[in-house]
Amino acid sequence: MRIAVLAFCTLLALPALPKEREGVTAPPVVQVAGKPLHLMGMGLRKKLWFKVYLASFYLEQPTDDGAQAISSDQIKQVRMHMLRDLERDKIVEAVQEGFQKNSGPDMPRLQSRLNSFLEAIPDLKGGQQILITYFPGTGTVLKAGRGDEITVPGKDFADALFSVWLGKSPVDDDLKGEMLRNR
């Protein structure tokens, strides 16, 4: 019994290890604005039989509930690691479709901010990254590949954007599950 308790305590004392998938490594914790964000999971986005990107999802206060992750007013981040070259038009189309599916009735008040967000997305090469971070009171910061960093204001915009992956009608159900629950 003592050995089992000692082994369990030793496991608790070990630091969390980075997660690796498809050659992409995600640290278990990242520091953003001086706060630790915890890796919820890494989701693989596939289109037909092509591996498109890996999305690592980080939260300040962990939860595996998509609705709670979206609605919470905390720092949250998605890191999309491109596994192949991806034309801007394909990314734009997928994000627009996700917005329409999850935020259709709200599109009139979101559209101009969505347009600004989408204009900042360039063509991406395999190995490049899109970094999307929501900061309470500031908005959503986008850094895509070698493109300029922009900030899109509004919690409502962030909620709509994170719904693309984590909402009731996500771009991919398997991706959603992996982003929330495969720590």
C-alpha positions in Angstrom: 0.0 0.0 0.0 2.8 2.4 0.9 4.5 1.8 -2.4 1.2 2.6 -4.3 0.8 5.8 -2.4 4.4 6.8 -2.9 4.1 6.1 -6.7 0.9 8.1 -6.9 2.5 11.1 -5.1 5.5 10.9 -7.3 3.3 11.0 -10.4 1.5 14.1 -9.0 4.8 15.9 -8.5 6.0 15.4 -12.1 5.5 18.3 -14.4 3.1 17.9 -17.3 4.9 16.9 -20.5 4.5 18.6 -23.9 2.0 16.9 -26.2 3.2 15.9 -29.7 1.1 15.0 -32.7 1.9 15.0 -36.4 5.3 16.5 -35.6 3.8 19.5 -33.8 4.6 20.0 -30.1 2.3 21.9 -27.7 3.5 22.8 -24.3 1.1 21.9 -21.4 1.1 25.5 -20.2 1.9 28.8 -22.0 2.3 32.2 -20.5 0.1 34.9 -22.0 0.0 38.4 -20.5 1.6 37.0 -17.4 -1.1 34.3 -16.9 -0.7 30.6 -17.3 -3.0 29.1 -20.0 -3.5 25.3 -19.9 -3.6 23.0 -22.9 -7.1 21.5 -23.3 -6.2 19.5 -26.3 -4.8 19.3 -29.8 -7.3 18.6 -32.6 -6.5 17.5 -36.1 -8.5 19.1 -38.9 -8.8 16.9 -42.0 -10.5 17.7 -45.3 -11.3 14.4 -47.1 -8.1 12.5 -46.6 -5.8 15.5 -46.3 -4.4 16.6 -42.9 -4.8 20.4 -42.9 -3.8 21.7 -39.5 -3.5 21.0 -35.8 -5.3 23.3 -33.5 -4.1 23.5 -29.9 -6.6 25.1 -27.5 -5.5 26.8 -24.3 -7.6 28.2 -21.4 -6.8 30.2 -18.3 -9.4 28.2 -16.3 -9.7 24.7 -17.8 -13.0 23.2 -18.8 -14.0 20.5 -21.3 -17.4 22.1 -21.9 -17.4 24.0 -25.3 -20.2 26.3 -24.4 -18.5 27.3 -21.1 -15.1 27.7 -22.8 -16.8 30.1 -25.4 -18.9 32.1 -22.9 -16.2 32.5 -20.2 -14.6 35.9 -20.1 -11.0 34.7 -19.7 -7.8 34.7 -21.8 -8.1 31.9 -24.4 -6.0 30.9 -27.3 -6.1 28.7 -30.4 -2.8 27.9 -32.1 -3.3 26.5 -35.6 -0.2 24.8 -37.0 -0.5 24.3 -40.8 0.4 20.8 -41.9 0.2 21.8 -45.6 0.1 24.9 -47.8 -3.3 26.6 -47.5 -4.6 29.3 -49.7 -6.2 32.3 -48.0 -9.5 31.7 -49.8 -9.9 28.2 -48.2 -9.4 29.6 -44.7 -11.7 32.5 -45.4 -14.4 30.2 -46.7 -14.2 27.9 -43.7 -14.3 30.7 -41.1 -17.2 32.4 -42.9 -19.1 29.1 -43.0 -18.5 28.5 -39.3 -19.7 32.0 -38.4 -22.8 31.6 -40.5 -23.6 28.2 -38.9 -23.1 29.4 -35.3 -23.9 33.1 -35.4 -26.3 33.5 -38.4 -28.8 35.9 -36.7 -25.9 38.0 -35.3 -24.1 38.4 -38.7 -25.2 42.0 -39.4 -23.4 43.2 -36.3 -20.4 40.9 -36.7 -19.8 41.2 -40.5 -17.6 44.3 -40.6 -15.3 42.9 -37.8 -15.3 39.5 -39.5 -14.2 41.2 -42.8 -11.3 42.9 -40.9 -10.3 39.6 -39.4 -10.4 37.8 -42.7 -8.5 40.5 -44.6 -5.6 39.9 -42.2 -5.2 36.2 -43.1 -2.6 35.6 -45.8 -1.8 32.4 -47.8 -0.1 30.1 -45.5 2.7 27.5 -46.0 3.0 24.2 -44.2 4.8 24.9 -40.8 3.3 28.4 -40.4 0.9 29.2 -37.6 -2.2 31.2 -37.0 -2.3 32.5 -33.4 -5.7 33.7 -32.1 -5.9 35.1 -28.6 -8.9 36.6 -26.8 -8.1 39.2 -24.1 -11.0 40.3 -21.9 -11.7 44.0 -22.3 -9.5 44.2 -25.4 -10.7 41.8 -28.0 -9.3 39.1 -30.2 -5.7 39.3 -31.4 -4.8 37.6 -34.7 -1.3 36.8 -35.9 -1.3 34.7 -39.1 1.9 33.6 -40.6 4.0 36.6 -41.7 0.9 38.8 -41.8 0.3 41.8 -39.6 -1.1 41.4 -36.1 -4.5 42.9 -35.7 -7.0 43.3 -32.8 -10.7 42.8 -33.4 -12.8 44.3 -30.5 -15.8 42.7 -28.8 -16.5 39.6 -26.7 -19.4 38.9 -29.1 -16.9 38.6 -31.9 -14.6 36.3 -29.9 -17.6 34.1 -28.9 -18.6 33.8 -32.6 -15.0 33.0 -33.6 -14.4 30.3 -31.0 -17.8 28.8 -31.8 -16.3 27.9 -35.3 -14.4 25.2 -33.5 -16.2 24.7 -30.2 -19.8 25.7 -30.8 -23.0 23.8 -31.4 -22.2 23.5 -35.1 -18.4 23.2 -35.2 -16.5 23.0 -38.4 -15.6 19.4 -37.4 -17.1 17.4 -34.5 -14.0 15.3 -34.0 -11.8 18.4 -34.0 -14.0 20.0 -31.3 -13.8 16.9 -29.1 -10.0 16.7 -29.5 -9.5 20.4 -28.8 -11.5 20.1 -25.5 -10.7 16.6 -24.2 -7.5 15.1 -25.3 -5.1 16.6 -22.7 
